[in-house]
Amino acid sequence: MKIAIIVPMEIEAKYYRKYFHAGNKEMFGSSVFEHFCVKHNDIYIGLSGIGKVQAAMNLASLLTKVDIDLIFMTGTAGSLQSSIRKGDLLLADSFSYHDAHNTLAGNYVEGQIPGEPALFDLKSKEQAAFADFLQEQGIQYKKGLIVTGDSFIGSNEQKKKINQDFTSALGVEMEGAAFAQVAYHFQKKLIAIRAISDNGDDSANEDFDKFAQKVGAKAAKIICAYIEKDELINGYIS
């Protein structure tokens, strides 16, 4: 299989570089992807950059050149629910844009871009297999909607507005819906796992630097363990 692993920031990529060795480097878009071979799987690891445009540009650039079978997106997110705490893992089953407001332009829902789905649904047999792996390993996670926008959410006022528009959203970040939109158009499967680094409120700025590297490494460790499973080379995911 050809597997892409994409994270927004360098501090979230450090663990992968410690885990995988002797990779070749290739440029796709504005990002350098490192190419490794793990149990006969081709692994492409790259930084998307921060924000929706960077994320979409670099993933699309990779997909136009390499016939990727499965995309993993990892990294961090802010919590939108009181039950979601720092260090928790979120498995996205869908994405939407919290900063897309087009209900006055036609028959659209909040978060929908005209001409695009109301939600980018990630449910697939590939995601189900990954969820089974998490359960087998005793890894606790919560599954649901994550919302995306180009602003770092670091105030109670920002968080309140998102909670009003997306009452069921578990977390908020800056790239996921863009990844999901590109994957949707390229007809590629995307598994998105985010680790909570902050509460998405007035304490988010001070929390982020402290927790981002720790929880980013937590998500990366899980992905690396999953990639080394024999099922991936035996056609469990195909």
QUICORHU-V456049 format. One record per residue. N is the residue number from 0. D_FIRST is the distance of its C-alpha to the first C-alpha in whole Angstrom. Layout:
n=N d_first=D_FIRST
n=N d_first=D_FIRST
This chain:
n=0 d_first=0
n=1 d_first=4
n=2 d_first=6
n=3 d_first=10
n=4 d_first=13
n=5 d_first=16
n=6 d_first=19
n=7 d_first=23
n=8 d_first=25
n=9 d_first=25
n=10 d_first=26
n=11 d_first=23
n=12 d_first=21
n=13 d_first=23
n=14 d_first=22
n=15 d_first=18
n=16 d_first=20
n=17 d_first=22
n=18 d_first=19
n=19 d_first=16
n=20 d_first=18
n=21 d_first=19
n=22 d_first=16
n=23 d_first=17
n=24 d_first=18
n=25 d_first=18
n=26 d_first=20
n=27 d_first=19
n=28 d_first=22
n=29 d_first=24
n=30 d_first=22
n=31 d_first=20
n=32 d_first=17
n=33 d_first=16
n=34 d_first=13
n=35 d_first=12
n=36 d_first=10
n=37 d_first=10
n=38 d_first=10
n=39 d_first=8
n=40 d_first=5
n=41 d_first=6
n=42 d_first=8
n=43 d_first=11
n=44 d_first=14
n=45 d_first=17
n=46 d_first=20
n=47 d_first=21
n=48 d_first=25
n=49 d_first=27
n=50 d_first=28
n=51 d_first=27
n=52 d_first=27
n=53 d_first=25
n=54 d_first=22
n=55 d_first=22
n=56 d_first=23
n=57 d_first=20
n=58 d_first=17
n=59 d_first=18
n=60 d_first=19
n=61 d_first=15
n=62 d_first=14
n=63 d_first=17
n=64 d_first=15
n=65 d_first=11
n=66 d_first=10
n=67 d_first=8
n=68 d_first=6
n=69 d_first=8
n=70 d_first=11
n=71 d_first=13
n=72 d_first=16
n=73 d_first=19
n=74 d_first=22
n=75 d_first=26
n=76 d_first=28
n=77 d_first=32
n=78 d_first=33
n=79 d_first=35
n=80 d_first=36
n=81 d_first=39
n=82 d_first=36
n=83 d_first=33
n=84 d_first=34
n=85 d_first=33
n=86 d_first=30
n=87 d_first=29
n=88 d_first=25
n=89 d_first=25
n=90 d_first=22
n=91 d_first=22
n=92 d_first=22
n=93 d_first=24
n=94 d_first=25
n=95 d_first=28
n=96 d_first=30
n=97 d_first=33
n=98 d_first=35
n=99 d_first=35
n=100 d_first=38
n=101 d_first=39
n=102 d_first=41
n=103 d_first=44
n=104 d_first=42
n=105 d_first=41
n=106 d_first=40
n=107 d_first=37
n=108 d_first=37
n=109 d_first=37
n=110 d_first=33
n=111 d_first=32
n=112 d_first=32
n=113 d_first=34
n=114 d_first=32
n=115 d_first=29
n=116 d_first=28
n=117 d_first=30
n=118 d_first=27
n=119 d_first=24
n=120 d_first=23
n=121 d_first=19
n=122 d_first=20
n=123 d_first=17
n=124 d_first=16
n=125 d_first=13
n=126 d_first=15
n=127 d_first=18
n=128 d_first=15
n=129 d_first=15
n=130 d_first=19
n=131 d_first=19
n=132 d_first=18
n=133 d_first=20
n=134 d_first=23
n=135 d_first=22
n=136 d_first=23
n=137 d_first=26
n=138 d_first=25
n=139 d_first=27
n=140 d_first=26
n=141 d_first=27
n=142 d_first=25
n=143 d_first=27
n=144 d_first=28
n=145 d_first=27
n=146 d_first=29
n=147 d_first=29
n=148 d_first=31
n=149 d_first=32
n=150 d_first=35
n=151 d_first=34
n=152 d_first=36
n=153 d_first=39
n=154 d_first=42
n=155 d_first=43
n=156 d_first=44
n=157 d_first=41
n=158 d_first=39
n=159 d_first=42
n=160 d_first=41
n=161 d_first=38
n=162 d_first=39
n=163 d_first=41
n=164 d_first=39
n=165 d_first=36
n=166 d_first=37
n=167 d_first=34
n=168 d_first=32
n=169 d_first=31
n=170 d_first=30
n=171 d_first=30
n=172 d_first=28
n=173 d_first=28
n=174 d_first=24
n=175 d_first=23
n=176 d_first=24
n=177 d_first=23
n=178 d_first=20
n=179 d_first=20
n=180 d_first=22
n=181 d_first=20
n=182 d_first=17
n=183 d_first=19
n=184 d_first=20
n=185 d_first=17
n=186 d_first=16
n=187 d_first=13
n=188 d_first=12
n=189 d_first=14
n=190 d_first=15
n=191 d_first=18
n=192 d_first=20
n=193 d_first=23
n=194 d_first=25
n=195 d_first=29
n=196 d_first=31
n=197 d_first=34
n=198 d_first=36
n=199 d_first=36
n=200 d_first=40
n=201 d_first=43
n=202 d_first=41
n=203 d_first=38
n=204 d_first=39
n=205 d_first=40
n=206 d_first=37
n=207 d_first=34
n=208 d_first=35
n=209 d_first=35
n=210 d_first=32
n=211 d_first=29
n=212 d_first=28
n=213 d_first=29
n=214 d_first=27
n=215 d_first=24
n=216 d_first=24
n=217 d_first=24
n=218 d_first=21
n=219 d_first=19
n=220 d_first=19
n=221 d_first=18
n=222 d_first=15
n=223 d_first=15
n=224 d_first=16
n=225 d_first=13
n=226 d_first=10
n=227 d_first=12
n=228 d_first=12
n=229 d_first=12
n=230 d_first=11
n=231 d_first=8
n=232 d_first=7
n=233 d_first=10
n=234 d_first=9
n=235 d_first=11
n=236 d_first=9
n=237 d_first=8
